[in-house]
Amino acid sequence: MACSDEGDGPRRETNMTQGSSGAELDSISPFFIVRSLERTLAFYRDALGFEITLRTPDDEPFFGIVRRDGVQLLLKEIAVGIEPLPNVQRHPWARWDAFVHTATPDELADELIARGTALSAPLADTDDGLSGFEVQDPDGHVLFFGRPR
């Protein structure tokens, strides 16, 4: 293991042998179970500025993908009785279901507020070295938009 110190931020550990094949990871896409696909797609489009890139099948959609810049979320309506289980329902201190990196959380917060989107936690510096804000979707999933300080 090698450690990286850059400024006053947290130390990062890397395994120098991992990734030596040249294979590169591009992104990760959280997969959320939702109560209503249509309601949730509309929220991500209208409140957060995402594009709906997939809604399928055509006759009775139950699966969708939303994307904004390099961020993508997969959404699926399963069946009556299969409820979403956001992290906040498991433990209030581990409430984030997704961390969405943005270099400019202040500008994004301003944009979302201008759209009429309620922030579930305001723009602030966190105890764990981050700066950002939270938004809760209609199913209770909490997304943190921010960056390391």
VOGU-3710 file (C-alpha; in Angstrom, 3 decimals, decimal comma):
1> macsdegdgp> 0,000/0,000/0,000  1,127/3,522/-0,732  -0,245/6,627/0,961  -0,780/9,968/-0,654  -0,659/13,216/1,281  -1,954/16,240/-0,548  -2,294/19,286/1,651  -4,316/19,113/4,825  -6,910/16,658/3,489  -7,360/13,033/4,486
11> rretnmtqgs> -4,706/10,489/3,585  -5,519/8,245/0,646  -4,269/4,690/0,363  -3,697/2,955/-2,945  -2,588/-0,523/-3,887  0,025/0,059/-6,542  -0,528/-3,395/-8,069  -4,253/-2,850/-8,662  -5,086/-1,383/-12,026  -1,722/-2,346/-13,485
21> sgaeldsisp> -3,497/-4,027/-16,418  -4,396/-0,635/-17,845  -8,116/-1,249/-17,364  -9,844/1,938/-16,256  -13,001/2,380/-14,210  -15,276/5,085/-15,610  -18,168/5,448/-13,196  -20,570/3,781/-10,819  -24,355/3,925/-11,057  -26,492/3,523/-7,950
31> ffivrslert> -29,557/1,321/-8,451  -32,610/2,495/-6,504  -35,853/0,612/-5,980  -38,713/3,130/-6,282  -42,445/3,121/-5,555  -43,462/4,909/-8,763  -41,091/5,017/-11,713  -42,929/7,901/-13,400  -42,965/10,081/-10,267  -39,286/9,421/-9,598
41> lafyrdalgf> -38,213/10,050/-13,206  -40,093/13,359/-13,133  -38,353/14,363/-9,888  -34,855/13,712/-11,226  -35,689/15,529/-14,478  -37,542/18,530/-13,064  -35,957/19,034/-9,643  -32,368/17,979/-10,349  -31,935/18,632/-14,072  -31,284/15,040/-15,144
51> eitlrtpdde> -32,132/13,713/-18,598  -34,275/10,585/-18,847  -32,201/8,327/-21,093  -34,230/5,135/-20,740  -37,811/4,237/-19,783  -38,744/0,646/-20,538  -40,690/-1,354/-21,571  -42,778/0,980/-23,694  -46,207/-0,389/-22,734  -45,830/-0,399/-18,895
61> pffgivrrdg> -42,442/1,019/-17,908  -40,873/-0,234/-14,678  -37,177/0,529/-15,324  -35,475/3,810/-16,124  -32,123/5,532/-16,272  -31,465/9,209/-15,617  -28,218/11,002/-16,440  -26,645/14,388/-15,874  -23,092/14,986/-17,047  -21,125/11,916/-15,867
71> vqlllkeiav> -23,680/10,923/-13,224  -26,201/8,156/-13,865  -28,855/6,498/-11,684  -30,803/3,318/-12,373  -34,392/3,274/-11,097  -36,728/0,295/-10,874  -40,314/-0,107/-9,732  -40,527/-3,734/-8,609  -44,019/-4,629/-7,374  -46,612/-3,683/-4,804
81> gieplpnvqr> -45,177/-4,538/-1,392  -41,530/-4,241/-2,478  -40,642/-0,917/-0,880  -37,526/1,218/-1,238  -35,151/0,977/1,727  -33,054/4,152/1,809  -30,045/4,195/4,134  -31,661/6,861/6,321  -34,241/4,232/7,360  -31,408/1,954/8,493
91> hpwarwdafv> -29,355/4,489/10,438  -29,620/8,291/10,649  -25,843/8,782/10,716  -25,312/6,787/7,521  -28,131/8,334/5,538  -26,518/8,927/2,129  -27,501/6,557/-0,642  -25,197/8,262/-3,140  -22,331/10,742/-3,070  -22,360/12,893/-6,203
101> htatpdelad> -19,098/14,749/-6,688  -19,251/18,326/-7,873  -16,393/20,809/-7,752  -18,914/23,630/-7,231  -21,567/22,566/-4,707  -22,473/26,208/-4,028  -23,343/26,861/-7,684  -25,331/23,626/-7,923  -27,245/24,418/-4,731  -28,147/27,838/-6,180
111> eliargtals> -29,328/26,204/-9,416  -31,492/23,633/-7,654  -33,019/26,211/-5,320  -33,854/28,351/-8,383  -35,641/25,287/-9,819  -37,731/25,157/-6,634  -35,967/22,082/-5,264  -35,885/21,749/-1,484  -32,511/20,859/0,004  -32,960/18,318/2,791
121> apladtddgl> -29,699/19,569/4,350  -28,242/22,982/3,484  -24,860/23,698/1,953  -22,312/23,224/4,748  -18,984/21,720/5,715  -19,419/18,254/7,230  -17,602/16,666/10,157  -15,966/14,191/7,788  -14,107/16,712/5,641  -16,634/17,371/2,898
131> sgfevqdpdg> -18,490/20,430/1,691  -21,920/20,076/0,130  -25,641/19,624/0,616  -28,307/16,915/0,570  -31,419/16,300/-1,483  -33,955/13,582/-0,697  -35,871/12,011/-3,576  -39,583/11,017/-3,408  -38,673/7,546/-2,117  -36,428/8,867/0,642
141> hvlffgrpr> -33,055/8,203/-1,015  -30,578/10,843/0,138  -28,052/12,189/-2,356  -25,115/14,253/-1,114  -23,779/16,698/-3,702  -20,337/17,951/-2,790  -16,602/17,596/-2,665  -13,732/17,159/-0,231  -12,826/20,471/1,435
//
